[in-house]
Amino acid sequence: MSSGFSEADISRARRETPGCEEVLHFNNAGASLMPEPVVDATVSHLRLEARIGGYEAAKRSREAIERVYGATAALIGCDRDEIAVVENATRAWDMAFYSIPLGPGDRILTAIAEYASNYIAFLQVARKTGAKVEPVPNDEHGQISVEALRNMMDERVKLIAITHVPTNGGLVNPAAEVGKVAREAGVLYLLDACQSIGQVPIDVRTIGCDMLSATSRKYLRGPRGTGFLYVRRAVLEDLEPPFLDLHAAEWTGKESFEIRSDARRFENWETNFAGKVGLGVAVDYALGWGLDAIWERVRTLAEDLRSRLNDLPGVAVRDLGAEKCGIVTFTVKGHAAEEVSRRLSAEGINTSVAPPSSTLLDTEERNLGPLVRASVHYYNTAEEVSRFCEALERSL
Ligand SMILES: Cc1ncc(COP(=O)(O)O)c(C=O)c1O
């Protein structure tokens, strides 16, 4: 279904999302409301574990557990053996990043909107190895300048690592244009797709990334505590995971071990099986609606919200980028972001606050304090956008 959402589709999406009855949920970039099929599948597996035993349940549900690999591969256009399912996007990203051999003078190029956890890891590795981390300046739209990136490339650049959609706004970095530069130079490219997966159509072959990290609970609407990592087959063998266990490698002799050849070398043995089942169902559910349709609807609702917010006195929308996604950030003159979010919450409206420290380079460059973050999904409605703006106006 890629021809857009009809009224009947929205009704079904909301019917299948029990949380819509409870809250006006504009915190989809925090964690979306799970649809019923995801909840049912996850809880059913937990119940099976309780009834027959965890190991036995894993055996019996093997197909449903394995489905997560095929589903995520279909979602991003890769093969199932290029997928590792892990605890969250941070662990996925870390497993990829800490596998990359870096030495003194090696350069890591990143973007201004980079996420705090990633940047902390850059700094740690730079401190340990003598590698350098260098942010690429933004262009006139506030997204990574592909021209500046091209000009910064030389033989010391060993990694380009950027965030697709940052934690603090609607910006969508031009991932495929960045990929073109990486491919031309033959440099590893790691894309943090934590905030874009499930709202933006993603094809790793088109983007040209070698590694991509993602989480389950945000726009994919899966259960918390799961995420996944894509690693391109051609680079898998060169990336030795920072941790290995008996799932990621085989103990072959007193002095030897062999790392497995597929992306599951980045996993570990014990895992959240119910979460894996739920994530597989969540991805299939998203594919059922179609990512093109989801993307179109999310952008339409977010644009509607931005234009309504722009009309409110004292409200300033803070989103950057030539193309914007479902995340809308704003400030309200004379009111702290935490206070605004708290007042909305008192009316049953969920938002979150993006603290400056989560994207320090960006917030320092723009001299921003905390932002209110309202993030919409396809199951939200224009009526909810109106109710949100009315509640905001009332609370000021
Ligand atoms: C851009 C970005 N990357 C990574 C993460 C971390 O994701 P997770 O909490 O699943 O580890 C977040 C979380 O908000 C994020 O916004």
The ligand as an SDF file (V2000), in Angstrom:
LIG
                    3D

 16 16  0  0  0  0  0  0  0  0999 V2000
   20.1330   10.1500   16.8420 C   0  0  0  0  0  0  0  0  0  0  0  0
   20.0730    9.1050   17.8900 C   0  0  0  0  0  0  0  0  0  0  0  0
   20.9500    8.1040   17.8700 N   0  0  0  0  0  0  0  0  0  0  0  0
   20.9430    7.1320   18.7940 C   0  0  0  0  0  0  0  0  0  0  0  0
   20.0250    7.1300   19.8140 C   0  0  0  0  0  0  0  0  0  0  0  0
   20.0740    6.0560   20.8490 C   0  0  0  0  0  0  0  0  0  0  0  0
   19.1010    5.0980   20.6220 O   0  0  0  0  0  0  0  0  0  0  0  0
   18.8180    3.9610   21.7060 P   0  0  0  0  0  0  0  0  0  0  0  0
   18.2070    4.6600   22.8680 O   0  0  0  0  0  0  0  0  0  0  0  0
   17.9060    2.9830   21.0440 O   0  0  0  0  0  0  0  0  0  0  0  0
   20.1260    3.3530   22.0620 O   0  0  0  0  0  0  0  0  0  0  0  0
   19.0690    8.1520   19.8790 C   0  0  0  0  0  0  0  0  0  0  0  0
   18.0720    8.1560   20.9670 C   0  0  0  0  0  0  0  0  0  0  0  0
   17.3210    9.0530   21.1660 O   0  0  0  0  0  0  0  0  0  0  0  0
   19.1010    9.1610   18.8950 C   0  0  0  0  0  0  0  0  0  0  0  0
   18.2270   10.1790   18.9270 O   0  0  0  0  0  0  0  0  0  0  0  0
  1  2  1  0
  2  3  1  0
  2 15  2  0
  3  4  2  0
  4  5  1  0
  5  6  1  0
  5 12  2  0
  6  7  1  0
  7  8  1  0
  8  9  2  0
  8 10  1  0
  8 11  1  0
 12 13  1  0
 12 15  1  0
 13 14  2  0
 15 16  1  0
M  END
$$$$
